[in-house]
Amino acid sequence: MVARLRAAPTAAWVWVFTAYSLAVTTVSAAWFARRFAADRGEVLGLVASLAWQGAIYAAWLPAAGVVWLTLRRFGAGARGLAASFVAGIAVVPAEAVIASLIDALFLGDGDLGARTLGRTPVCLLLYSAIVAVGLAAAHHRRAREASDRNALLESALAQARAVAPTPQAERLMVMSGARRIPVELSAVEWFGAADNYAVVHWAGGEGLLRATLQSLEAKLDPRLFARAHRSSLVNLAHVREARPLSDGSWRLTMAGGDEVVTSRTYRDALLQRLGTTAPGSSHAPPSAPGESRGRPA
């Protein structure tokens, strides 16, 4: 049961919380409204008090929609908070006027300006609460999405480690200083871009290969090698740790200790490919600036 509740989408939690808040606030405010009417010597029925307060707080539902659309458009960071503040300059007075007009329907004529002014602090408080709930929901959604991405990456790493023990007949002739030395493809941890060359990194060694990352990625097993950045191609079987960063990218720690950052652009391409690529198929990513096709030496 707990697992199902945790798995519920963010929108479901928001709607449940909204319905609960609207119901509880309406009932509580209706009770105070009846007390207020009694103090004035008037009799206000239960249905009338619920209708009165229900109409006032139901009028906040469009405002909640404005906040949610604002956060969807500008994000849950500083831009979204600033945009919500600007929207509040119009929303709060409008809600105060609406509440005052509804008050007038149930209490009779009165000073609309005074009522609007009296309603404004409560409207400001309610609007701030709605923005806070919207920000919490947006951050919860981002956390859920990040958790799903990390789970998919961990699955890909596990699959790569299972594929890795397969014997690799191919060797790369890598230039290391004045020598050309053979390096087994399965031993390569990652490739880095260097103009028309690729820097080959393996346990305890580094050398140059006359090939571009684009040509290497098109040739190599996509279950093992994945583009992490426009300047790096990693062997997933040699990833010791994958840690998410605050901007949505990943920091991959290789078996030899090197750290490679996966940009958000290639992170999304990698996740899409992991969900659609069958074993043994090839994948050609978007060309990085300055890259051309070639073949490993």
Salt bridges, closest charged atoms under 4 A:
GLU42 OE2 - ARG40 NH2 3.59
ASP103 OD1 - ARG119 NH2 2.98
GLU145 OE2 - ARG141 NE 3.71
GLU170 OE2 - LYS219 NZ 2.58
GLU184 OE2 - ARG171 NH2 3.62
GLU206 OE1 - HIS201 ND1 3.48
GLU217 OE1 - ARG227 NH1 3.24
ASP221 OD2 - ARG223 NH2 2.90
GLU241 OE2 - ARG243 NH2 2.83
ASP258 OD2 - HIS201 ND1 3.93
GLU259 OE1 - ARG251 NE 3.57
ASP268 OD1 - ARG267 NH2 2.58
GLU291 OE2 - ARG227 NH2 2.97
